[in-house]
Amino acid sequence: MTTLTERPTNATPRIRRDTPHKPIAQRINIGNAALYTVALLTALLWLIPLAWAVATSIKPEGETTTLPVTWFTSNPTWEAYIAVLGRGDIMRWTANSLVTTTIVTGITLLLTVLAAYGFSRCHFPGRGWLFTFIIGGILIPPQTLIVPQFVLMTQLGMVDTYWGIALPQVVNPVFVFILKRFFDAIPRDYVEAARMDGAGHLRILWNVILPMSRPILAAIGIFTFIGAWNNFLWPFIVTTDPEMMTLPVGLGTVAGDYGIQYAQVMASAVLGALPLLIVFVLFQRHIVTGVAGAGIKG
């Protein structure tokens, strides 16, 4: 006869003691809330100067210097905008900025793409040293190049021209480095398949690399556009004709000639920032996608 072994009655049962902890979802929610709070505070800090400029631009000129300072006016008016637009200068300056910024963006993208592809996909003697030399340009402050650039533009007869404003701004070693990293991450199987079909470097670049690099190219183009649009120092130095001034330079002259007319100064600043705001709103998705694809940490 088979007997069943029974557990001793004096055996102490094991008590499971779980360490109390917060659920993972709860911790993630707390982290997201903290990030959203910081982002909201940062956005508010960025919006306060813009809101102040808009509020001041619609005040009557006499209220812009009254004490105590107030945010809102009981008598809003568009006189400052009418006066600024009536002079016609800001429209000319905006057109100059559009032309020069478009030239800078187009040439910068062309040079950056060609240089990045060459360093990423082409093998030639001294490639590593040349790439190091170009990236070393990041360490050179742009202000140190102003004098030789101005001398060169004078010798070429490009002072007070669109090309004189645009050409010294088209070289950007940072974008070459970023785009090379992006090209390196593209699987080589695509390139090898195109090469087996008889494609050369230009065809591979145009039909394979560029279509896969649209997000990062859009981000670089937008950053270049914004930087060229806001550039003040070089256009201020290379232009002496008021008809060739870009928008930041022209707004600087308005602040000097009409310094006590704060409503007009703020109206000019709002009109000058409006194109950039429109560009950012329209292309913000491309900026986020391009920055994430390039692995840029900001």
Secondary structure as the mmCIF struct_conf table of DSSP 4:
data_model
#
loop_
_struct_conf.conf_type_id
_struct_conf.id
_struct_conf.beg_label_comp_id
_struct_conf.beg_label_asym_id
_struct_conf.beg_label_seq_id
_struct_conf.end_label_comp_id
_struct_conf.end_label_asym_id
_struct_conf.end_label_seq_id
HELX_LH_PP_P HELX_LH_PP_P1 LEU A 4 PRO A 8
TURN_TY1_P TURN_TY1_P1 THR A 9 ASN A 10
HELX_LH_PP_P HELX_LH_PP_P2 ALA A 11 ARG A 14
HELX_LH_PP_P HELX_LH_PP_P3 ASP A 18 PRO A 20
HELX_RH_AL_P HELX_RH_AL_P1 ILE A 24 SER A 57
TURN_TY1_P TURN_TY1_P2 ILE A 58 ILE A 58
BEND BEND1 LYS A 59 LYS A 59
HELX_RH_3T_P HELX_RH_3T_P1 GLU A 61 THR A 65
BEND BEND2 LEU A 67 PRO A 68
BEND BEND3 TRP A 71 TRP A 71
BEND BEND4 SER A 74 ASN A 75
HELX_RH_AL_P HELX_RH_AL_P2 GLU A 79 ARG A 87
HELX_RH_AL_P HELX_RH_AL_P3 ASP A 89 ARG A 121
TURN_TY1_P TURN_TY1_P3 PRO A 125 GLY A 126
HELX_RH_AL_P HELX_RH_AL_P4 ARG A 127 ILE A 135
HELX_RH_3T_P HELX_RH_3T_P2 GLY A 136 LEU A 139
BEND BEND5 ILE A 140 ILE A 140
HELX_RH_3T_P HELX_RH_3T_P3 PRO A 142 LEU A 145
HELX_RH_AL_P HELX_RH_AL_P5 ILE A 146 GLN A 155
TURN_TY1_P TURN_TY1_P4 LEU A 156 GLY A 157
TURN_TY1_P TURN_TY1_P5 VAL A 159 ASP A 160
BEND BEND6 THR A 161 THR A 161
HELX_RH_AL_P HELX_RH_AL_P6 TYR A 162 ALA A 166
HELX_RH_3T_P HELX_RH_3T_P4 LEU A 167 GLN A 169
HELX_RH_AL_P HELX_RH_AL_P7 PRO A 173 ALA A 185
BEND BEND7 ILE A 186 ILE A 186
HELX_RH_AL_P HELX_RH_AL_P8 ARG A 188 MET A 196
TURN_TY1_P TURN_TY1_P6 ASP A 197 GLY A 198
HELX_RH_AL_P HELX_RH_AL_P9 HIS A 201 ILE A 204
HELX_RH_PI_P HELX_RH_PI_P1 LEU A 205 ILE A 209
HELX_RH_AL_P HELX_RH_AL_P10 LEU A 210 MET A 212
TURN_TY1_P TURN_TY1_P7 SER A 213 SER A 213
HELX_RH_AL_P HELX_RH_AL_P11 ARG A 214 ASN A 230
HELX_RH_AL_P HELX_RH_AL_P12 LEU A 233 VAL A 238
BEND BEND8 ASP A 241 ASP A 241
HELX_RH_3T_P HELX_RH_3T_P5 PRO A 242 MET A 244
HELX_RH_AL_P HELX_RH_AL_P13 LEU A 247 ASP A 257
TURN_TY1_P TURN_TY1_P8 TYR A 258 ILE A 260
HELX_RH_AL_P HELX_RH_AL_P14 TYR A 262 ALA A 294
TURN_TY1_P TURN_TY1_P9 GLY A 295 GLY A 295
#
